[in-house]
């Protein structure tokens, strides 16, 4: 399977995966880099996956649908529902080519946020809920919801590839090291990611097992500790 993070804007990734000639993209905030990648790779767009309604994840949908007339799979809850042709709810299964994804509701960053998990391909498209060494801001939900959503994702297998929607890893690691200055796994991962970014390579996808070692928001004992860390990160 081809799996590509397509850079967009300053730090977004639009994820593309492909079975042969057919390709699907996740959270296309901008149509232009998607079209360029499809042309370069000689791929045909078969569908769009959407995790939540924010503009940097949805801005390219109209142009892509006008050009390719493909389905959009995404949250059944508003406001994302307005952009979706095939609404999905927690627990739904989605068959795309040879691949099956389960839908996980992960409110917190937004109330309509969902994630897509493929057990067979060990893939997680988690939008802005989980980042490498970090998590999304809590804009619409509660800290309780966000903590619960992260715990759901943390329960997936350790070899799950975590496909986040932003290249925030280095800034997240600076905060993570401040939280746990004696965590050698964090420092080793920081050095590895600095090396990748120095040559323009993405730090993603990450692995869920690694995130459990280096992500301060997956290493909280309870909601109170998570809330305190998220408040600290907001000010950091």
Secondary structure as the mmCIF struct_conf table of DSSP 4:
data_model
#
loop_
_struct_conf.conf_type_id
_struct_conf.id
_struct_conf.beg_label_comp_id
_struct_conf.beg_label_asym_id
_struct_conf.beg_label_seq_id
_struct_conf.end_label_comp_id
_struct_conf.end_label_asym_id
_struct_conf.end_label_seq_id
STRN STRN1 UNK A 2 UNK A 8
TURN_TY1_P TURN_TY1_P1 UNK A 9 UNK A 11
STRN STRN2 UNK A 12 UNK A 19
TURN_TY1_P TURN_TY1_P2 UNK A 20 UNK A 21
STRN STRN3 UNK A 22 UNK A 26
BEND BEND1 UNK A 29 UNK A 29
HELX_RH_AL_P HELX_RH_AL_P1 UNK A 31 UNK A 41
TURN_TY1_P TURN_TY1_P3 UNK A 42 UNK A 42
STRN STRN4 UNK A 44 UNK A 49
BEND BEND2 UNK A 51 UNK A 51
HELX_RH_AL_P HELX_RH_AL_P2 UNK A 55 UNK A 58
TURN_TY1_P TURN_TY1_P4 UNK A 59 UNK A 60
HELX_RH_AL_P HELX_RH_AL_P3 UNK A 61 UNK A 68
STRN STRN5 UNK A 71 UNK A 75
BEND BEND3 UNK A 76 UNK A 77
TURN_TY1_P TURN_TY1_P5 UNK A 78 UNK A 79
HELX_RH_3T_P HELX_RH_3T_P1 UNK A 80 UNK A 83
BEND BEND4 UNK A 85 UNK A 85
STRN STRN6 UNK A 86 UNK A 88
TURN_TY1_P TURN_TY1_P6 UNK A 90 UNK A 91
STRN STRN7 UNK A 93 UNK A 96
TURN_TY1_P TURN_TY1_P7 UNK A 97 UNK A 98
STRN STRN8 UNK A 99 UNK A 105
BEND BEND5 UNK A 108 UNK A 110
TURN_TY1_P TURN_TY1_P8 UNK A 111 UNK A 112
STRN STRN9 UNK A 114 UNK A 118
TURN_TY1_P TURN_TY1_P9 UNK A 119 UNK A 122
STRN STRN10 UNK A 123 UNK A 127
TURN_TY1_P TURN_TY1_P10 UNK A 128 UNK A 129
STRN STRN11 UNK A 130 UNK A 131
TURN_TY1_P TURN_TY1_P11 UNK A 132 UNK A 133
STRN STRN12 UNK A 134 UNK A 135
BEND BEND6 UNK A 139 UNK A 141
HELX_RH_AL_P HELX_RH_AL_P4 UNK A 143 UNK A 154
TURN_TY1_P TURN_TY1_P12 UNK A 155 UNK A 155
BEND BEND7 UNK A 156 UNK A 156
TURN_TY1_P TURN_TY1_P13 UNK A 158 UNK A 159
STRN STRN13 UNK A 161 UNK A 164
BEND BEND8 UNK A 165 UNK A 165
STRN STRN14 UNK A 166 UNK A 166
HELX_RH_AL_P HELX_RH_AL_P5 UNK A 169 UNK A 179
TURN_TY1_P TURN_TY1_P14 UNK A 181 UNK A 182
HELX_RH_AL_P HELX_RH_AL_P6 UNK A 184 UNK A 198
TURN_TY1_P TURN_TY1_P15 UNK A 199 UNK A 200
BEND BEND9 UNK A 205 UNK A 205
STRN STRN15 UNK A 206 UNK A 207
HELX_RH_AL_P HELX_RH_AL_P7 UNK A 208 UNK A 214
TURN_TY1_P TURN_TY1_P16 UNK A 216 UNK A 217
BEND BEND10 UNK A 218 UNK A 219
BEND BEND11 UNK A 221 UNK A 222
HELX_RH_AL_P HELX_RH_AL_P8 UNK A 223 UNK A 235
#
